[in-house]
Amino acid sequence: MTALQQTAGVATPPKSSNRAWRKLKANRSALVGLCIIPFFVLLALSAPLLPIADPLATSWTAIRKAPSAAHWMGTDDIGRDILSRMIWGAQASLMAGIFSVAISIVIGVPFGLIAGYFGGWVDQVISRITEAFLALPFLIMAIALAAFLGPSLTNAMIAIGLSAMPVFVRLTRGQVLAVKTEDYVEGARSIGLGHLDIMLRYILPNITAPIIVQATLTVATAIIAEASLSFLGLGQQPPAPSWGSMLNVAKNFLDQAPWMAMWPGAAIFLVVIGFNLLGDGLRDALDPRES
């Protein structure tokens, strides 16, 4: 590694990583998030292996049954086991949150990088388009895009990803503007490196921390958005389980079967809290200004 690369911090030093991990471990709320998120992820991944009922199987003799030994979380309006649907529904909700944010990062970060690095008319065009997107409420824009694309989980993820993209464009642009004037970037220019090398090797590695934090927090927002779209019939389509679609069905039976809404609502609450707590912990741990 050259002296210029060492100055730029292209590879995170072990001491810095260890310091961030120590700070994260010392944050109790972040540890709570680190417990909640892996639990739901493992639950979703192990759904095909668990000895649970078929989430699509109906039973006309077990309609809206309260939680019992046979059905730990009760049954829904057509006798389907809620525990099974909760576990399989975790796949749709978590996948929507993670893949939506991945779409936002893949599209938003390069545009923000280009806008911040080159400036001028390129920055003006990208910034004005980004501001136009940001002028629209996030959820309204996601609903409009999902309705335009058609009701499905894949289209819902695309709609959420595109709606969250402007946040990453603006964040990346701001970070690039702060970093591109550093000495190591000027040094890279002075030795004749091209724009792409400078952006990918010297700027991008030094702005990943805030992007990671924003991504973690945005996953929580995306999960709520997916639940909202599924609730409105624009996300996961019946009979496939999704926490949002389960709430859509449960709203008609709040008096007779409150457990139908209680479990998916609690799951959404816990996952969102988990990602928010982890995001706050990562923000503190990755902030170099914090001792």
N, C-alpha and C positions, 0 to 999 in steps of 0.2 A: 504494500500500500504506500502510495506516494505521500509526501508531506502535505500536498494540497488536499488529497482525499482525507487524510487524518484531520486536517483543519475543518473540512466540510462536515465531518461526521457522517460519511456515507454509510459506514457500518457502525451500528450502535455499540459503543464500548460496553464490555461486560459489567463494569462498575455502574454505569448508568442504568442498565437493565436491572441489576440487582437492587439498586436504590429504588427504582420504580416499583419493583415487586415487594420490597419491604414496606413501602408506603401503602401499597394496595392491601397487604396483609394486615396492616395496622388500622385500616379503615373497616370498622365492624359492619357498617351498612353495605359496603362494597362486597364483603364476604357473604352477606345474606343474599345479595344478587348472584354471586358466584355459586351459591347452593341451589337457588331457585331455577336458574336457567338450565344448568346441566340436567337437573332432575326432569324437567319437561322435555328436553331434547332427547334424553335416553328413553323416556316413556314413549315418545312419538316413534323413535327408531325401532323400538322393540315391540311395537304393536302387532306385527305379524307373528311374533314368537310367543306372545302371552296367551295363557289359556282363558281367553275371554270369548263372550258370545259374538256372533256375527253382527256387526253394527247395522246391517241392512235387514236382518231377520225380524219379521213382525209376529206378534202373537195377540190374537183377538181376545184371549182369556187373561191377558196381563196389561190391559190398557190403563195408563196413568196409575200404576201401582206405586205406593210409597216405598222408600228405601227399606230393604229387608235383606235377609241372608241370601236369598236367591238373586236379588238385584240390589247391589250395595248402594247405588245412587238412584234407584227407582227406574221406572219406565216412562216412555213418552206417550203421545196421543194415539199411537198405533201399536203400542206394546214393544217397542224396540228398547234394548238395554242401554241406559244412559251412560253407564261407566264405559262400555265398549265404544260408544259414539264419542265420548269425551276423549278417549285415548287416540282413536283414529282421527278425530277432529283436530288434535294437536298438530298432526302432520300438516294439514292445510294451513292452519293459522301461523305456525312457525315458518313454514316454507314461504308463505306470502310475505312475512316480515323480512326474512333474510334475503330472498331473491329480489324483492322490490328495492331494497337498499342497494343491493349489488348493481341493479340497473341504474340507479341514481348515481352511484360512484363511477361506473364505467363510462357514462355519458357526461356527467357533470364535472368531474375532476379534470379531464383533458381540456374542456372548454375554459374552465377557470384558470388552468395553467397557461394556456395560450393567451388569454385576455390579460392576465397579470404580467406575463413576461414581455410580450411585444408592445402592449399599450397602444396608443394612437387610435386610428380608426377601427382597428380590430377590436380593441378593448371597448370602444364606444358601441359598436354594433352588438357585441355579445352582452355587454352590460345592459343596454336598453331592452334587448329581448328578455333577459333575465328579470329585469324589473317589471316588465309587462306580465310575466308569469307570476311573479311574487305579488302582484296587485290582486290576483284572484285568490280567494280562500282555498287552502290546501284541500279540504274535504270536498268542497263544491267542484273543484277542478277534477278531482279523482272520480267523483260521481259522473260528471259530464263525459269524461274520457271512457269510463267503463260502459256507460250507456251507448256511446258511439261505437265502441269496439264490439260490444255484445256481451251478454252475461256468461261468464266462465271464470274459473280461478286464474287461468293464465292471463286473460285479458285484465282481470282485476289487478294482478301483480304488475303488468305493464302500465296500467293507469296510475297506480300508486307510485311506481318508480319514476315515471315522467313528472308527476306532480311534485315529488320531493326533490327532483334534480336541481331546480334553481338554488336551493339552499347550499348545495355542494359547489355549484359554480361560484356563488358569491363568497363562500368561505375560502375556497381554494385561491381565488383571485386575491383576496385580502392577504392571505398568508404569503403568496408569491411576491406581492408588492413589498412586504416587509423583509423578505429573504433575499431578493435579487440584488439588493444594494450591499450585501455583505462582502467582506474582503475576499472570501474564497471564491465567490461567483465572479468577481472582477478578475481574480487571478486566473480562473478557468478561461475567461475571455482573452486574457493577455497572452496565453500560450496557444491560442488559435483553435480552441475546441468549438465545434459547431453548436448551433442553438439546441438541437435535439439532445446532444450529449449533456449540455449544461442543465437542461430542464430535467432529464431523467436521472442523471448521476449526482447532481449537486443541489438541485432545488427540491425535487419531489421527495427524496428521503428525509429532508429536514422539515417537511410540512405534514408528514403522515400522522403525527400524534393528534393534532386537532381533528383531522379527518376521521381517525379511528373513534375518537370520543363522539363526534357528531353522528357517525354511523351507528354506534351503539344506542344513542338516544333516539335516532330516527327509526330503528327497528321497532321500538315500543309504539311510536306513532303509526307505523305501517300496520302493526297488528291490530290496533284500534280501527284503522281505516278499512282493513280487510273485513273485520267483524261488522263494520257499518255497511259495507257494500253487500256482504252476504245477507245481512239483516234486511236490506232493501231488495234482495233477489238479484243482485248484479255480480255476486261472487261465486263461491262454490254452489253448484246446483244440486238440488235434491235428486235422489235420496242420499248422495254422498254427504258424510258428516262434516260440519264446520261449526265452530263455536258461535259464529254470528248467525248462521242459518238455524241453529238450535234455539237461539234466543228469539228469532223470528217466529218460530212455531210456539215457543213457550209463552209469548205475550198474550195468547188467546186463552191460556189456562192458568193465569196467575192465582186465581182464587181456589181452583180445584186441585192444582198440582204445582205448588210454588217451587218444588225441587227441580222442575224442568228448566227454570230460569236461574236458579241459585248456583248450580254447578258450573255451567259455562261462564256465567258472570264472574264467579270467583276465580276461575282459571284465567280469564282475560286480565282480571285485576292483578293476580299474582305475577303473571309473566311480564306485564307492563311495569309493575313495581320493580321486578327483578332487573330488567334492562335499564330502567332509570337509575336505580341504585348503583349498578355496575358502571354506567356512564359517568355518574358523578364521581365515583371512586377513581376511574381512569383519568378523568380530567385533573384531579388533584395529584395523582401519581405521576402523570406524564408532564406536568407543568414544571419546567426547570427552575422557575422562580420560587417554587415551594421547597423549603429545606426538608 
